[in-house]
Structures are given as C-alpha cells and as structure tokens.
Amino acid sequence: MSVALVRNPGEGSHYHYYDSVLEQVVSTTETQGVVSVARVTARRSDAPPLHVHSREDESWVVLSGRVRFWIGSSSLDACDVHDAGPGAYVFGPRSVPHTFQPLTTTAEFLVINNPGAIEGYFHSVGDADARHDADHIDSLAEYGVALLDAPPPA
C-alpha cells in the first residue's frame, strides 16, 4: 500500500542518467506504480529529442532557471513553444509530443510521471559521457515512448 511521505531535497536516492545525476524523490515502489517523481538539474545539452509517451502523462515543476518547452507536433518547427520560469507547472498529456531545454546555464525541475513505470527506463540507462537516446530506441518502445525529431540545438 502507498504511504504518505515528506521528502526534502537531497533525501531521495540518486542515480546516473547519461552524464547527469538525478534524485528519485518518489519511486513507483512507494506508490504502487501510481507516480514517479525525479528532481533534475539540467544543462542545455541535456535536452531530450522530441518524443511522445503512449502510457503516461508527464508534468514538470520548474524550481530554478528558465526552461523552454516544445509541445504538440511531430517536428520541432511545428510545435507550440512556451517558456517557463521558477514556480511554473507544465503538463504534457500522453500522446502529445514534447521536449524541453533549459534557457539558463542550468535549470532545476521536478519531473512527474503518472503512472510511473517509465522510471525503470531512466534507471536502466546508467552512466554515459553524453546523451545517446538513439541507442535506446528499442528500450524506449518497451515503455511506450517514440522519438519523433532531434533535440533542440544546444
């Protein structure tokens, strides 16, 4: 059964995702798969390719910095573009293409996935010198994620 919890910054478990370290704030094991929350400090080079999830909704809460979001189309050029600063909440429903990129040197945000199974993918990537998303297309597909376009240029 899920239990209520309070987790302050730094109290979650940490794991490598490419060349970044993420904090698992809330795990699917703590919520019976209902939600996964990670705290991310991202650089411009950490932007993922434009992609779409078929199994979960994804939300972001910007804690510091500014982040640009591309939402709603299968190409970056055709997406709606929105900039979000500290305190902003962004919702990306399943089946709606999206990507993001910090506009500042770094940005910190929470990534919230409902349900949280995609957490398994993030943990499976492990440490790498840089992002290599195209190397994980089969694994992404197992989690219902498809890559649609390149990431925004750094």
C-alpha positions as CSV (number, residue, x, y, z in Angstrom):
1,M,0.0,0.0,0.0
2,S,1.2,3.5,-0.7
3,V,2.1,5.6,2.3
4,A,2.2,9.4,2.8
5,L,5.7,10.8,2.8
6,V,7.6,14.1,3.0
7,R,10.9,14.1,1.2
8,N,13.1,17.2,1.4
9,P,15.7,18.0,-1.4
10,G,18.6,15.6,-1.3
11,E,16.8,12.9,0.8
12,G,15.8,10.7,-2.2
13,S,18.1,8.1,-3.8
14,H,20.4,9.3,-6.5
15,Y,21.2,7.6,-9.8
16,H,23.1,8.2,-13.0
17,Y,21.2,9.1,-16.2
18,Y,23.7,9.6,-19.0
19,D,26.1,12.2,-17.7
20,S,23.7,13.6,-15.0
21,V,22.8,12.5,-11.5
22,L,19.1,12.6,-10.8
23,E,17.3,12.3,-7.4
24,Q,14.5,9.9,-7.2
25,V,12.1,11.9,-5.0
26,V,9.3,9.4,-5.1
27,S,9.5,5.9,-6.6
28,T,6.9,3.7,-8.1
29,T,7.7,1.2,-5.4
30,E,6.4,3.7,-2.8
31,T,3.2,4.5,-4.7
32,Q,2.2,1.1,-6.1
33,G,3.2,2.3,-9.6
34,V,0.9,5.4,-9.5
35,V,3.5,8.1,-9.7
36,S,7.3,8.6,-10.1
37,V,8.9,11.9,-9.3
38,A,12.6,12.8,-10.1
39,R,14.5,16.0,-9.3
40,V,16.6,17.0,-12.2
41,T,19.3,19.7,-12.6
42,A,19.7,20.0,-16.4
43,R,22.0,21.8,-18.8
44,R,21.2,22.9,-22.4
45,S,22.9,19.8,-23.7
46,D,20.6,17.6,-21.6
47,A,17.5,18.3,-23.9
48,P,15.9,15.1,-25.0
49,P,14.7,14.5,-28.6
50,L,11.2,15.5,-29.4
51,H,9.2,12.4,-28.3
52,V,5.8,11.1,-27.3
53,H,4.6,8.8,-24.4
54,S,1.7,6.5,-25.1
55,R,1.3,5.2,-21.5
56,E,1.8,8.1,-19.1
57,D,1.2,11.8,-18.5
58,E,4.3,13.9,-17.8
59,S,4.4,17.1,-15.7
60,W,7.2,19.4,-14.8
61,V,7.5,21.9,-11.9
62,V,10.3,24.4,-12.6
63,L,12.2,25.1,-9.4
64,S,15.0,27.4,-10.7
65,G,16.2,28.7,-14.0
66,R,14.1,29.0,-17.2
67,V,13.0,26.1,-19.4
68,R,11.6,26.2,-22.9
69,F,9.0,23.6,-23.9
70,W,8.1,22.5,-27.4
71,I,4.7,20.8,-27.4
72,G,2.1,19.4,-29.7
73,S,3.6,18.3,-33.1
74,S,5.8,15.7,-34.6
75,S,8.5,18.3,-35.6
76,L,10.2,21.0,-33.5
77,D,9.4,23.6,-36.1
78,A,5.6,22.9,-35.9
79,C,5.4,22.7,-32.1
80,D,3.9,25.4,-29.8
81,V,6.8,26.9,-27.8
82,H,6.4,28.0,-24.2
83,D,9.0,29.4,-21.7
84,A,8.6,28.6,-18.0
85,G,10.3,30.1,-15.0
86,P,10.5,29.3,-11.3
87,G,7.2,28.1,-10.0
88,A,5.8,27.2,-13.4
89,Y,3.8,24.0,-13.8
90,V,3.8,22.3,-17.3
91,F,1.5,19.4,-18.2
92,G,2.3,17.0,-21.1
93,P,-0.6,14.5,-21.5
94,R,0.1,11.1,-23.0
95,S,0.1,11.1,-26.8
96,V,1.1,14.8,-27.0
97,P,4.7,15.2,-28.4
98,H,7.0,17.3,-26.3
99,T,10.6,18.2,-25.4
100,F,12.3,20.8,-23.3
101,Q,15.6,22.6,-22.9
102,P,17.0,24.9,-20.2
103,L,17.4,28.5,-21.4
104,T,19.7,29.3,-18.4
105,T,23.0,27.6,-17.8
106,T,21.2,25.1,-15.7
107,A,17.6,24.7,-14.5
108,E,16.2,22.5,-11.7
109,F,12.8,21.0,-12.0
110,L,10.7,18.1,-10.9
111,V,9.6,15.5,-13.5
112,I,6.4,13.8,-12.6
113,N,5.2,10.7,-14.5
114,N,1.7,9.2,-14.0
115,P,1.7,6.2,-13.9
116,G,5.4,5.8,-13.0
117,A,6.6,2.8,-15.0
118,I,8.9,4.9,-17.2
119,E,11.1,5.2,-14.1
120,G,12.5,1.8,-15.0
121,Y,13.8,3.2,-18.3
122,F,15.6,6.2,-16.7
123,H,17.3,3.9,-14.2
124,S,18.3,1.4,-16.9
125,V,20.3,3.9,-19.0
126,G,23.0,4.4,-16.4
127,D,26.2,6.4,-16.7
128,A,27.4,7.7,-20.1
129,D,29.6,10.5,-21.4
130,A,26.6,12.3,-23.1
131,R,23.1,11.6,-24.2
132,H,22.7,8.8,-26.7
133,D,18.9,8.5,-27.0
134,A,19.0,6.8,-30.4
135,D,20.9,3.9,-28.9
136,H,17.9,3.1,-26.7
137,I,15.0,3.1,-29.3
138,D,14.0,-0.5,-28.5
139,S,14.1,0.1,-24.8
140,L,12.1,3.3,-25.1
141,A,9.5,1.4,-27.2
142,E,9.1,-1.1,-24.4
143,Y,8.0,1.8,-22.3
144,G,5.7,3.2,-24.9
145,V,8.0,6.1,-25.9
146,A,8.7,7.0,-29.6
147,L,11.3,9.6,-30.7
148,L,9.9,12.0,-33.4
149,D,12.6,14.6,-34.1
150,A,16.1,15.7,-32.9
151,P,16.5,17.6,-29.7
152,P,16.6,21.4,-29.8
153,P,20.1,22.6,-30.8
154,A,22.3,23.3,-27.8
